[in-house]
């Protein structure tokens, strides 16, 4: 015959064993989740790197470009480049000189206008504030 006291102690022992199993399983689940996170991070890192096929394709493209550039360099070193006629060179130099003069005149006009604009604004704003507000690049003074 089984008494009531022995039933409760057997039930509590069973509950304790079940609780211990639950704790072990929960610990295993936490460990497994940690491993899963590590493995996912490793997979992401591997996915971010180019594959061997991509690297080989890139190397082939770079080798072709290198060959083309080396061939072009050989032709230039061998003197196969067409010389620029002196008339064309003089025309280009004259155009460059003309544009330099235009740039200098425009720069002078800018600084003259800047001086006039700055006369009325000197007490209100600093030069740097005004330039920033106008969206101008920092250019050396005259």
Protein Blocks (a to p, Z undefined) as FASTA:
>chain_A
ZZfklmmmmmmmmmmmmmmmmmmmmmmmmmmmmmmmmmmmmmmmmmmpccfklmmmmmmm
mmmmmmmmmmmmmmmmnopaccddfklmmmmmmmmmmmmmmmmmmmmmmmmmmmmmmmmm
mmmpcfklmmmmnopacddeZZ
